[in-house]
Amino acid sequence: MIWCRFEVQGKSSYGMVEGGRVTQVWGNPLREYAVTTHSYPLDEVKLLAPIRPAMLYAAGPNYRGHVEGMAARRGSPPSYPDRPSPNYRSVHAIIGTEENIVVPKDSAGAVQPEGQLAVVIGKKASKVSVDEALDCVFGYTIGNDISERPWQQADRTMFRGKNCDTWKPMGPWIVTGLDPKGFHIVVRHNGDVWEDFSSADQIWDTATWIHELSKYATLYPGDVLWMGTQGADGDMVPGDTIEVEISGIGTLRNYVVAEE
């Protein structure tokens, strides 16, 4: 099943996507909902970020290629993590597909995309085992963890290097019932492929991350976990179009603009 959030006639709601149309639902698919008789052509509605999470977790380094690329940028040997190391992203930086990524006026440059699989939690999870972890998943969507590399290296935290307004595109919708182990992930810059990798290459898989997170922090329905990237070393500039496509889910597309 494909779930979205959309806006039509100035009002937003959840919807079910099928056959090029969106059927409106009342309520929240993570809790209680009712299907209405209102249906709209998909190309006549505005798709919003598919969920507004209370918590947005991000996997630390989760692909060997990303670890190696960042080490090369620093001019140091790669240091591979010995355990999952999650951190946070700003939920207020989330935007939907077809929206603008805004580069601040004082950016030092090297603003880069990070295409990622995003996992939406469907039920409360506390101290769950690896075997139980995927039962807590509602579905999967796409994230783009926009990152400003000089700020990442210069600052004590990743506050501005990762969390500027508009720097967390997510969408276009949530797809349920998928196996997270074999997603094909492609990042495109103005139509050219920058990255092409598989979720099978993760250092730790989805179930392991949920297990580790839930040891220390209870996960709740609607929380989202971004699963890391292989890395895209190209720099984005205003005027660029960035796409992240994941097999079985769809394409998240955004446009880079300069702060006015």
Backbone torsions as a table, in degrees:
resi	resn	phi	psi	omega
1	MET	NA	146.5	179.7
2	ILE	-115.6	121.8	179.0
3	TRP	-111.4	141.5	177.0
4	CYS	-137.9	167.7	163.1
5	ARG	-114.1	137.4	-176.6
6	PHE	-145.0	163.9	177.8
7	GLU	-124.2	133.1	175.1
8	VAL	-145.8	135.0	-178.4
9	GLN	53.9	37.5	175.2
10	GLY	78.3	4.2	-179.5
11	LYS	-120.5	143.2	-178.4
12	SER	-111.0	148.7	176.5
13	SER	-163.3	172.7	173.0
14	TYR	-82.7	157.8	178.1
15	GLY	-151.7	162.6	175.1
16	MET	-107.6	128.4	-176.7
17	VAL	-99.8	127.6	177.2
18	GLU	-160.2	131.8	174.9
19	GLY	58.5	37.4	177.6
20	GLY	76.8	12.6	179.1
21	ARG	-131.0	158.6	177.0
22	VAL	-117.7	123.2	174.9
23	THR	-99.2	123.9	-176.6
24	GLN	-71.5	141.3	172.8
25	VAL	-124.2	147.4	172.4
26	TRP	-92.3	140.5	179.0
27	GLY	93.8	-156.5	-172.6
28	ASN	-129.4	124.4	-177.9
29	PRO	-62.8	-16.3	177.3
30	LEU	-83.1	-10.0	-178.7
31	ARG	-129.8	-98.5	177.2
32	GLU	-125.0	142.2	179.6
33	TYR	-152.0	162.9	176.1
34	ALA	-135.0	133.9	179.4
35	VAL	-79.6	131.1	179.5
36	THR	-96.3	179.1	176.0
37	THR	-94.4	4.3	-177.9
38	HIS	-86.0	122.9	-178.5
39	SER	-134.2	140.6	-175.5
40	TYR	-134.0	145.9	171.6
41	PRO	-61.1	137.1	-176.5
42	LEU	-58.1	-35.9	-177.0
43	ASP	-79.8	3.3	178.3
44	GLU	-110.7	5.0	177.3
45	VAL	-118.6	159.7	173.9
46	LYS	-97.1	119.6	176.3
47	LEU	-77.9	131.9	176.8
48	LEU	-102.0	171.1	170.5
49	ALA	-52.8	132.8	-168.6
50	PRO	-68.3	-13.7	177.1
51	ILE	-156.1	149.6	174.5
52	ARG	-110.4	89.7	-173.5
53	PRO	-72.9	150.0	170.7
54	ALA	-74.5	-32.5	179.7
55	MET	-131.9	134.2	174.9
56	LEU	-121.3	107.4	178.3
57	TYR	-95.3	149.8	177.2
58	ALA	-128.4	129.7	174.1
59	ALA	-63.5	138.9	171.3
60	GLY	-68.6	-162.2	180.0
61	PRO	-51.4	121.0	-173.8
62	ASN	-132.0	5.4	174.0
63	TYR	-135.5	134.3	-178.0
64	ARG	-61.0	-36.6	-179.5
65	GLY	-62.4	-35.1	179.1
66	HIS	-70.5	-41.8	176.8
67	VAL	-58.3	-44.6	-177.8
68	GLU	-68.4	-38.6	179.5
69	GLY	-66.2	-41.9	179.2
70	MET	-68.6	-36.1	177.1
71	ALA	-64.7	-39.9	178.4
72	ALA	-63.7	-37.7	178.0
73	ARG	-64.2	-37.3	179.5
74	ARG	-79.7	-16.2	-175.5
75	GLY	75.4	33.9	-178.7
76	SER	-132.1	162.7	177.4
77	PRO	-66.1	149.4	177.9
78	PRO	-67.5	142.6	177.0
79	SER	-122.4	105.3	-175.3
80	TYR	-81.2	138.9	-179.0
81	PRO	-67.6	147.6	179.1
82	ASP	-102.0	-2.3	175.2
83	ARG	-160.8	157.9	176.7
84	PRO	-58.3	137.7	-176.5
85	SER	-133.9	81.3	-176.1
86	PRO	-74.6	157.3	171.8
87	ASN	-143.1	-169.0	-171.8
88	TYR	-117.1	157.3	169.5
89	ARG	-128.7	157.0	-178.8
90	SER	-75.0	122.9	176.7
91	VAL	-69.0	-20.7	-179.7
92	HIS	-79.1	-8.8	177.7
93	ALA	-90.2	-1.2	-176.4
94	ILE	-73.7	133.9	171.2
95	ILE	-131.5	170.2	-180.0
96	GLY	-98.3	-178.0	176.6
97	THR	-65.7	151.4	179.1
98	GLU	69.8	11.5	176.8
99	GLU	-100.7	169.8	-174.1
100	ASN	-91.5	136.2	168.5
101	ILE	-92.3	119.1	-173.7
102	VAL	-100.4	124.3	177.5
103	VAL	-91.5	119.9	-178.7
104	PRO	-60.2	153.6	-178.1
105	LYS	-59.7	-35.1	-175.5
106	ASP	-95.0	15.0	177.0
107	SER	-58.3	139.6	178.1
108	ALA	-84.7	1.9	-179.0
109	GLY	96.0	-171.8	-178.4
110	ALA	54.5	47.0	172.4
111	VAL	-86.4	121.6	-169.9
112	GLN	-129.2	150.6	175.6
113	PRO	-85.4	155.0	171.6
114	GLU	-138.1	95.3	179.0
115	GLY	-69.8	132.2	-172.9
116	GLN	-142.9	146.4	166.4
117	LEU	-71.9	135.7	179.0
118	ALA	-118.5	131.2	-175.9
119	VAL	-107.5	126.2	179.4
120	VAL	-102.2	121.9	-179.4
121	ILE	-75.8	137.7	-176.2
122	GLY	-109.6	-18.4	177.3
123	LYS	-150.4	160.8	-176.5
124	LYS	-57.0	133.7	-177.5
125	ALA	-134.4	115.9	177.2
126	SER	-135.0	120.0	178.3
127	LYS	54.1	45.2	178.8
128	VAL	-83.2	150.8	177.2
129	SER	-78.0	166.6	175.9
130	VAL	-59.4	-40.2	-178.6
131	ASP	-66.5	-29.1	-179.1
132	GLU	-88.5	-15.9	-166.0
133	ALA	-60.2	-45.3	-175.7
134	LEU	-69.4	-17.8	174.7
135	ASP	-67.6	-16.1	-179.5
136	CYS	-90.7	-1.4	-176.3
137	VAL	-89.2	131.9	173.5
138	PHE	-82.9	-47.0	-178.6
139	GLY	-178.1	-169.1	-173.2
140	TYR	-132.5	143.6	175.8
141	THR	-139.3	-165.9	-174.7
142	ILE	-121.4	138.3	174.7
143	GLY	-125.5	156.3	174.9
144	ASN	-131.5	104.8	-172.9
145	ASP	-86.2	78.4	-176.8
146	ILE	-58.9	134.9	-172.0
147	SER	-140.1	137.2	176.9
148	GLU	-107.0	107.4	-167.9
149	ARG	-66.1	-44.2	178.6
150	PRO	-59.6	-39.6	177.6
151	TRP	-65.6	-39.6	177.4
152	GLN	-57.0	-42.4	-176.9
153	GLN	-76.7	-32.3	-173.7
154	ALA	-85.1	-30.4	-171.9
155	ASP	-90.6	156.3	178.1
156	ARG	-72.0	-27.4	177.2
157	THR	-127.3	176.2	178.4
158	MET	-97.1	24.0	-175.8
159	PHE	-52.8	-62.2	-177.7
160	ARG	-87.3	-22.2	179.5
161	GLY	-69.3	-17.3	-177.3
162	LYS	-129.5	-20.3	-162.5
163	ASN	-120.2	20.5	176.2
164	CYS	-61.5	153.7	175.7
165	ASP	-51.4	136.8	177.9
166	THR	77.8	3.3	-173.1
167	TRP	-90.9	13.0	177.4
168	LYS	-130.1	65.2	175.2
169	PRO	-60.6	141.1	178.7
170	MET	-149.3	137.7	179.3
171	GLY	152.7	-161.2	-0.7
172	PRO	-79.9	-16.2	-178.3
173	TRP	-159.5	-179.3	178.2
174	ILE	-111.1	131.2	177.9
175	VAL	-112.9	130.7	-178.7
176	THR	-98.5	164.2	171.8
177	GLY	74.4	24.1	-178.0
178	LEU	-103.7	157.5	174.5
179	ASP	-94.3	119.2	-174.3
180	PRO	-77.0	-0.1	-170.9
181	LYS	-84.4	-15.7	-173.4
182	GLY	-132.4	33.1	178.7
183	PHE	-71.3	136.2	173.9
184	HIS	-96.1	121.7	-173.0
185	ILE	-117.1	127.4	-179.6
186	VAL	-128.2	131.9	173.7
187	VAL	-109.7	127.2	179.8
188	ARG	-119.1	140.2	176.5
189	HIS	-118.4	112.0	-177.1
190	ASN	50.9	38.9	177.5
191	GLY	89.2	-14.7	179.9
192	ASP	-91.0	137.7	-179.2
193	VAL	-73.8	122.3	175.8
194	TRP	-98.4	-36.1	179.4
195	GLU	-141.8	146.5	-179.7
196	ASP	-148.6	106.9	-174.1
197	PHE	-150.5	177.7	-176.1
198	SER	-123.9	145.1	174.8
199	SER	-65.0	-16.6	176.1
200	ALA	-65.7	-16.1	-179.0
201	ASP	-87.9	2.7	179.6
202	GLN	-61.2	146.0	174.5
203	ILE	-67.6	-45.0	173.6
204	TRP	-125.6	137.1	-175.4
205	ASP	-84.7	178.3	-175.6
206	THR	-57.8	-46.5	-177.8
207	ALA	-61.2	-40.3	179.7
208	THR	-65.5	-41.7	179.2
209	TRP	-63.4	-44.4	179.1
210	ILE	-63.2	-43.2	176.7
211	HIS	-57.0	-48.8	-177.6
212	GLU	-66.5	-44.4	178.7
213	LEU	-59.7	-46.3	-173.2
214	SER	-71.8	-10.9	173.4
215	LYS	-63.5	-33.6	-170.3
216	TYR	-118.6	-26.6	-177.6
217	ALA	-136.0	122.7	178.2
218	THR	-66.0	132.1	175.6
219	LEU	-94.7	143.2	-177.0
220	TYR	-123.2	157.6	178.1
221	PRO	-53.8	130.0	-179.1
222	GLY	98.4	-16.2	172.7
223	ASP	-63.8	150.6	-176.8
224	VAL	-128.6	140.0	176.3
225	LEU	-122.1	120.8	174.0
226	TRP	-90.8	136.7	-163.4
227	MET	-100.0	15.3	176.8
228	GLY	87.4	172.6	-173.8
229	THR	-138.1	158.3	170.2
230	GLN	-75.8	-24.7	176.0
231	GLY	106.8	139.8	173.8
232	ALA	-130.0	113.0	-170.8
233	ASP	-85.9	-3.1	179.7
234	GLY	-76.7	149.9	179.9
235	ASP	-94.9	137.3	176.2
236	MET	-91.5	148.4	175.4
237	VAL	-135.9	158.5	177.6
238	PRO	-52.6	137.1	-176.1
239	GLY	103.2	-14.0	-178.6
240	ASP	-80.1	154.0	170.6
241	THR	-115.0	129.2	-178.6
242	ILE	-118.6	128.9	177.8
243	GLU	-123.9	140.3	170.5
244	VAL	-122.5	119.0	179.7
245	GLU	-113.8	133.2	175.7
246	ILE	-126.3	128.8	-177.9
247	SER	-57.6	136.5	179.1
248	GLY	82.8	-9.3	-180.0
249	ILE	-114.7	-62.2	-178.8
250	GLY	148.9	-152.7	-177.2
251	THR	-129.8	130.3	173.2
252	LEU	-99.9	120.8	-175.8
253	ARG	-123.9	132.1	178.9
254	ASN	-141.7	162.8	-174.1
255	TYR	-122.4	135.9	-176.8
256	VAL	-92.3	127.7	178.2
257	VAL	-132.8	160.0	176.4
258	ALA	-88.7	145.9	174.1
259	GLU	-61.9	135.5	-179.5
260	GLU	-83.5	NA	NA
